[in-house]
Amino acid sequence: MNSSSPHIDSLPVAQAADRFPWLSAFAITGAALAFRLCQLSEEALFIDEYLTIRIAQVPGGAWGLVQYLWTTEPNPPLYFVFMRCWLDLFGSSAFALRLPSAIAGAGLAPVLMWTAWEARKDVRIAVTAGILTAINPFLFYYSQEGRVYLIQTLIIGVNLALMTRLWNQREQAVEKWLPAAIAASAALAIFSHYYSIFLLVLDLSIFGLLFLICISLEGWPNACQKFLHPAWSAPILSLAALLFYALMAGSIAASRPGWAMQLPEWRPVFILLQLRAIFYGPHWAVVPAWALAIPLAAWIALLINFRWHERPAATIPALWGVFCLLALPHLVSIFHPILLGGQRYTVIAMPALILLTCIALMHPRIRWLQIVLLAALLLAPAPYYYSYFSHRQKRTWDTAAEICQQQLAEDNGEIWALSPFEIPLSYYLGANREKLHLMRSYEEHPAPAASSDMIILVAAKVKTAQSAIPPSCFHQEGSAILLETHQPGNEIALMIFRRDTASVSEHQE
C-alpha cells in the first residue's frame, strides 16, 4: 500500500497521547491479579477441573498423554500438555490448578488496554478498557476456574490487538511480522479450544477486507502481487488450513455418542441469556429479575449514543469481532446445536465487546448520558460479587468427602457415587479413595462387600439420591444430609445405609 496515503483516522482527538499509559496498566493489572487470587482455592473442584487433573496426569509419560489425547479426549491438546508441565512443577492443589487462569485473566487487562489505545490512541479508552476487564464478573468467574477458557480468551485478546494494529496500517506500509503473528496467535487459540473457529472466521474476513481496500488504492495487479508475497499468503493459507482442521476435528468430536443428547435445544432467547452472563456472571448468580435489564439497556443505549459517523473505520475490528465471536455462534447454532454446550464458550467474545464498549463510551452524542451509562456498567457487577462471595461453595465436594471420612473412621464401609458427575469426590477422599465405587445407575448397583457394614450414597441431586434402591440387607439411617451449593435449588445429598443387625450376626457366625 502507498505509505504516503493519508490515514482516515489520523485526525486529532481530545486526550490523545503519544505513549501508552504504562503506569495505569501496571496498577490495573496488579489490582486485577490480587482480586483474582482472593480465595482462589476456597471453592471445591468440580467435574471439569478434576478432569483437567486426571487428563494432565495420565500414566505413561509424554507418550501416554499423547495417546490419550489422540484416542479419547475430544478437546485440543495444547492446554493439557501445558497443564501437565505446570502440575509437575507446582503440584495438583486447587490453587496451583487455577493459578494459570488467574494470571491469564489479569493479563487480559493490559492486552485490552493496549488494543484500545492502538485503536484510538486515547488514554481514556485504554484505562476504561482495563477497568472494565478487571471488574467484569464473567471474566472474573472463569479466572478462578481450572480450565482453558481464560487462557483461550487471552490468546484471542492478543489476536485482536494484532489485528487492530494491522487494520490501522491498512493505508500505509504494514509491518512485515504482523500477518505471521496473527496466524500464530490464531493457531494457539484453535489448539487450545475448537470454539476458536470463529476467530478464524474473523481473521480471514478482515484479511479479505484489507485485500479489497488494497485493490481500491493500488489496483488489482498490485494488490494481487502484494498478497501473493509469502509475508501475506503464508499466514492467510495457514488460517484457511486451520479452519479446515477445526471443522474436521470439531465434527469428529461432535459425532461421539452421547454428546448431542446433553445439549439444550436452541432458543432465540439464548443469546439474551449470554448477554446477561456477560454483565452479571454465570446464570447461578442470585440477582433480582428486574435488575437484569439495567446493564443490557445501558449497553444498547451506549451504542445508540455513539457518534458512529465520525469514526466508523476505528470500530471495524471490534464491531466485526463482536459479530463473529458472539452473534455468529448463535446463528450457526440454529443448524448445529452442539455450539450451545455452555455459556462459558461466549467468554471469547469479551475482548471485542469490551473494546467496542470503550470506543462507544468515549465518543458520545450526549455527554451527560455517557456518565450515567458508564456508572451503570461499573455498578452492574456489584450484585453478582455480593452473591458470589456470600455463597462461596458452589460444589462442596470437599465437605462431602469430610463427612464420608468421618463415617468411615467409625465403621467399615464403602461409598457409592454416580459417574461422571460425582468423580471430584475422589480428589478429596485421600486414603479412602479405594472405597469409592462409581457406577452408571443406582438401580443396577453391585453387591456390597461382605465386610461392609455401611454404604454412603452420594449424589449431585437430591432426586437422584432419593430414587436409589439400597441392598435388601441395608436400611437407611436418619434422613439425607443436604449440602447447599452456590447454585440455588441444587444440593448435594448424602444418604447413609447400615447393614441390618440380623445380617451382621449371620456374617459374624
SULSULKA-V974908 format. One record per backbone hydrogen bond with DSSP energy under -0.5 kcal/mol. NH is the residue of the N-H (numbers start at 1). CO is the residue of the C=O. Records with the same first field share a line. If there is no record, write none. Layout:
# SULSULKA-V974908
NH: CO  CO
This chain:
# SULSULKA-V974908
5: 2
10: 7
16: 13
17: 121
22: 20
25: 21
26: 22
27: 23
28: 24
29: 25
30: 26
31: 27
32: 28
33: 29
34: 30
35: 31
36: 32
37: 33
38: 34
40: 37
42: 39
50: 46
51: 47
52: 48
53: 49
54: 50
55: 51
56: 52
57: 53
58: 55
64: 60
65: 61
66: 62
67: 63
68: 64
69: 65
70: 66
71: 67
72: 68
73: 68
78: 191
81: 77
82: 78
83: 79
84: 80
85: 81
86: 82
87: 83
88: 84
89: 85
90: 86
91: 87
97: 93
98: 94
99: 95
100: 96
102: 98
103: 99
104: 100
105: 101
106: 102
107: 103
108: 104
109: 106
110: 106
111: 107
112: 108
113: 109
114: 110
115: 111
116: 112
117: 113
118: 114
119: 115
120: 116
121: 117
123: 15
126: 122
127: 123
128: 124
129: 125
130: 126
131: 127
132: 128
133: 129
134: 130
135: 131
136: 132
138: 278
140: 136
141: 137
142: 138
143: 139
144: 140  141
145: 142
147: 145
152: 148
153: 149
154: 150
155: 151
156: 152
157: 153
158: 154
159: 155
160: 156
161: 157
162: 158
163: 159
164: 160
165: 161
166: 162
167: 163
168: 164
169: 165  166
170: 167
172: 169
178: 175
180: 176
181: 177
182: 178
183: 179
184: 180
185: 181
186: 182
187: 183
188: 184
189: 185
190: 186
191: 187
192: 189
193: 189
196: 193
197: 194
198: 195
199: 196
200: 196
201: 197
202: 198
203: 199
204: 200
205: 201
206: 202
207: 203
208: 204
209: 205
210: 206
211: 207
212: 208
213: 209
214: 210
215: 211
216: 212
217: 213
218: 214
219: 215
223: 219
224: 220
225: 221
226: 222
227: 223
228: 224
229: 226
232: 229
233: 229
234: 230
235: 230
236: 232
237: 233
238: 234
239: 235
240: 236
241: 237
242: 238
243: 239
244: 240
245: 241
246: 242
247: 243
248: 244
249: 245
250: 246
251: 247
252: 248
253: 249
254: 250
255: 251
256: 253
259: 256
262: 258  259
263: 260
264: 340
270: 267
271: 268
273: 269
274: 270
275: 271
276: 272
277: 273
278: 274
279: 275
280: 276
281: 277
285: 282
287: 285
291: 288
292: 288  289
293: 290
294: 291
295: 291
296: 292
297: 293
298: 294
299: 295
300: 296
301: 297
302: 298
303: 299
304: 300
305: 301
306: 303
307: 363
308: 306
310: 307
311: 307
315: 311  312
316: 313
319: 315
320: 316
321: 317
322: 318
323: 319
324: 320
325: 321
326: 322
327: 322
328: 323
330: 326  327
331: 327
332: 328
333: 329
334: 330  331
335: 332
336: 332
339: 336
340: 337
341: 338
345: 342
346: 343
347: 344
348: 345
349: 346
350: 347
353: 349
354: 350
355: 351
356: 352
357: 353
358: 354
359: 355
360: 356
361: 357
362: 358
363: 360
365: 305
367: 365
370: 366
371: 367
372: 368
373: 369
374: 370
375: 371
376: 372
377: 373
378: 374
379: 375
380: 376
382: 379
383: 380
385: 381
386: 382
387: 383
388: 384
389: 385
390: 386
391: 387
394: 392
400: 396
401: 397
402: 398
403: 399
404: 400
405: 401
406: 402
407: 403
408: 404
409: 405
410: 406  407
411: 407
414: 454
415: 435
416: 456
417: 437
418: 458
419: 439
422: 418
423: 420
425: 422
426: 423
427: 424
428: 424  425
429: 425
430: 426
432: 429
433: 430
434: 431
435: 432
436: 433
437: 415
438: 436
439: 417
444: 441
445: 442
452: 449
453: 412  451
454: 412
455: 497
456: 414
457: 455  495
458: 416  456
459: 493
465: 461
466: 462
467: 463
468: 465
470: 468
474: 471
475: 498
477: 496
478: 476
481: 494
482: 480
483: 492
484: 482
485: 490
488: 486
490: 487
491: 489
492: 483
493: 459
494: 481
495: 457
497: 455
498: 475
499: 453
500: 473
504: 500
505: 501
506: 502
507: 503
508: 504
509: 505
